[in-house]
């Protein structure tokens, strides 16, 4: 009898430790469970949540935030933080729209997107060089460049909303991956630009898990001094990190313009906290060295679903920030508590 009790206790303890190990090794498990729990509860309360049109809206709303989040994640994995990505996106999208509209109206959409990526990468490289050479925290540098980029945009390029985009940009924003008619007769479309997010996620995963640069990023996030002694070039890592994040921001900016069919230089202000929260809720530690691309995407979906649910239940916009902020604090506290358990 006593042997049986000991065996049973041993088995239960093993199972408990196995779950704890899973949470520590795959912290995005918590994010996934939270996401599933919210979806199940909302679907029970309001079955309309599971309609294809609602799910497509969530997917469409995840693209720009997801691209931002991938850039923030790769910097966070190296122990840094970037808050200038919305300014980079605004600078790139508005400047490029003005350039195409006034000088190159026939520019192909593929070229416009390549220029957006290159322009964002260039601004990101400026961040990386400043972080490396000034030897100050990246948060301070990117707060400064956020004001610099946006101030330059508003002072020298323009402040007027552009309501009539070049035809190729408007057409790209409307181009369907697939579409169908909903029960109420509305035409529901999943745009082709949705594919850019999974493609960017795959590229980011490949960089972090299959290249020497990925190894260097996590090494720097663990301890930059030790990484330097091991032979990693910190200047190269910083330039790549911020350049890559800037490229994703530039891409997100031009998609934002095409999807909304207008270019507003004041757009995207204030979305930084939601993006950083999504990355942290996805399992990346603010101190660096950890996190996954899958967790980041799950964190983005979690934030987008919360916002969608608040709209569906009719919570006024003045209360939405309060509800989202409270949920983020509670979810983050739960996440950290579970991660520290042994």
N, C-alpha and C positions, 0 to 999 in steps of 0.2 A: 504494500500500500504506500509506504513511505517513498519507495523508488518511483512509483507511479506519480506521486505528487511532485517529486523533484523534477521528473521528466516533463510533466505538464508545465511547471513553473518555468523550466528552462526554455520550452518551446514558445511560451507566451512572451518571455523576456526577449528571445531572439526576434520574434515578430515585431515587438515594440522598437527594438534597436534597428531593425531593417527599415521601418518606416522613417525613423529619425535620420538614418543614413541617407535614405532617398531624398528627404527634405534638404539635408545639408549638401548633398551632391547635385541635386536637381532642384534648386530653390524655386524655379518657375512652376513646380508642382502646386505650390500654394496659390499662385496667381491663377492657374488653370482651375483649381477647385473653387476659388472665389467667383470666377467667371461663370462656371457651370451653375453654381448655386444661385447667382443672380438671375441667370437666364431661366432656370427652372421656376423660381419664385414668380418672376414677372410673367412667364408663359401661363402659369396657373391662374394668376390674377387677371391677366389680359391676354387671351389666346392670340389676339391680333399681332402680338410681338413676333410670332413665328411665321408670319406671312412672308413670302419671298420678297415682296417690295420693301419690307422693313429690314430684312437681312441684307439686301442689296444697298440700301441707304447706309447701313453700318459699314459695309465694305467700301463704298465710295468715300465716306467720311474718314476712313482710316488711312487713305493713301498719303496725303500731305503730312499728317501727324506721324505716320509710320516712317517716312523718309527722314523727317527731322529726328525722330527717336533713334534710328540706326546710327546717324551721325553723332548724336549725344552719347549713345552707348559706347561707341568705339573710343571716344575720348575719355569717358568715365572709366572704361576698363583699364586705361593707362594712368588712372589716378588724377585726371584733370576734370574740368567742367567748362562748358561753353554756353554762354547765354546770348551770343551774337548771331545765332543762326537765322532768327527771324529778320534781323536787319540785313543780313546777306541775301536772304530770299527776296525781300522787298526791293533792295537795291538792284538785284539782277533782273527780276521780273519787270519792274517798271522801266528801267533804262533800256532793256532789250525791246520791250514793246514800243517805246518811243522811237528807237532806232529803226525797227522794221517798218513802223507806220510812216515815218517821215523820209526814210532814205532807201530802204530795200523792201518794198511792199510785196515783191514776188519771192522772197526768200523761202526755200522749202522748210517744212516743219522739222525735219530731221536736223537740218543745220541750225535752226533756232534752238533746239534742245541741246545740241552739242555746245553752242556758244554759251547757253545758260550754265551748263556743267562746268565749262572752262572758266567762265567769269566767277562763279561761286568758288571754284577751287583756288583761283588767284587771291580772292579776298581771304579765304581760309588759310592760305600759305602765309599771308601777312600776319594773321593771328599766331601761327606756329613759330614764325621767326621772332616775333615779339616775346612770346612766352619763353622761348629758349634763351634769347640774348639778354632780356631784362631780368631773368631769374626771379620772377614774381609769380604768385599763383595765377593760374589761367583764368580764374573767376574775375580777378581784378582787370586783367588784360582785356577780356572779352566784354566786360561792362563798358570799358573805355571805347573799344572798337564798335560796339553796338551803337553808342551815341555818335561816334565818328561817321560810320557808314550811313546811318539814317539821316544825320545832320547834313552830310554832303549831298545826299539824294534830294532832300527837301530844299536845300539852299541853291543848288546849281542845276538840278535836272528837272524838277517839277513837282507841283502839289495838286495838279488838276486830275480828277478822275477821268480815265479813258473808258468811255462807254461803248465805243465802236472799235472792236479789235480787227486786226488784219484777218481776212477771210480764212486763211489756212489755220490760224490759231483757234478761231471759233469752231471751225469744222473738226479739228482734233478734239476739242472739248466735248463735242456732241457725238463723235464716232462710236458706234456701239460694238461691244464685244458680243453681246446678245441682248435681245429685248423681247418683251411679251406684254400682253394686255392683262391687267389685273381684273379682279371681279367687278370693280366699280367702273370699268371701262378706261382707266388711265393707262398710259403707255409707260411701262417700267423698263429702264435701261441700265445695264451694267456697262460703263464706258470702257473702251479699250485701254485707257491709261491706267486702269486698275492693275494690269499685268506688270506695270513698272515696279510696284511694291514687292511682290514675291521675287522678281528678278534681282532687285537691289538687295533683298534679304539673302538670297543665295550667294551673291557676290561677296557680301559682308561676311557670311559664314565661311566661305572659302578662304578669304583673306585671314580670318582669325584662327582657323583650324588647320589650314593646309599650307601656310607660307611661313617663312622665317620672320616676316614682319609681324604676323599674328603672335608668334612666340615672343617677339620683342615687346609688343604692346602689353601683354600680360605680365611680362617680366618687369617692365617699367612701372606698371600699376602695383606690383608687389613691393618693390623697393627700387627707386630710380638709381640710387648710389651703387647698389649691388649689380644692377643691370649694366651700369656703365663699366664697372670692374670686369664684368664678364665679356665685355667687348662690344656691347650694343651701342650704336651711335645715337645719342639722345637727340641731336639736332635733326637727323634724318627721321627719327620716329615722330618728333613733334611736328615737323613740316608735313609728313604724310598724314598724320592724324587729323590735323586741322584742315589740310587741303582736301582730304576725302570727305570730311564733314561739310565743308563749304560746297563741294561739288554736289552732294546730296541736297543741301539747302537750295542751291541754285536750281536744281531739277525740280524740287518741291515747289519753288516759287513760280516757275513757268507753268507747271501743272495747275497750280492754284488759279492763275490768271485764266487759263484756257477753260477750266471747269466752271468758273464764275462768270466768264465772258465779260470781264471788265478788269482794268488795272488800276488799283488804288494804292498810292504810295504809303498810306496810313494803315494798310492791312497787316494782319498777323501780330500786331502789338498785343502783348499780354498772354500769348499762348505758350510762352517758355515754361511756365510752372507746370502746366498740364503735361508737356512733353517730358520734362525731367522726372515728374512724378510717375509717368508711365514706365520709364526706364528703370527707376528704382523699384517700383512695384513688380517689375518683371524679373527681379532677382539680382540686379547689379548693385554692388555696394558703392556708396558715395566715396569711399576711400580707395577704390580701384582694385584691380586684380581678379575680379570675378564677373560673372554674368554670361548670358547666352543670347544669341539672336532670336531663338524661339521665345525665350522669356520676354524679350523686348517687344516682340509682336503681340504676345499675349497681354502684356501691360497696356499696349496701345488699344487693343480690343476692349480691355476692361474699362478704360477711361471713356472710350467712345460709346460703349454700351450704357454706362452710367448716365452720360449726357443724353443719350437717346431715350432712356427710360424716364428721365425727368421731364423731357418734352412730352412724352406720351401721356404721363399722368397729370400734365397741366400745371406743373410747378412754375410760378412766375420767374422770369429771368433774373430778377433781383435776388431771389433765394437760391438760384442754381449754384452759384459760386460757394455759398455757405454749405449747401448739402454736399457738393463735390469735395470741398476742402475737409469737411468732417469725415467723410468716408475715406479719403486718402490717409488722414491721420490714423484712423482706427485700423485700416487695412495694413498700413506700414508698421504700426505697433505690433499687430498680430504676426506679421511676417518676421520682424526682427526677433520677437519672443520665440517663435518656433525655430528660427535658425540657430539661436543660441542654446537651445535645449540639447542635452547630450543623453 
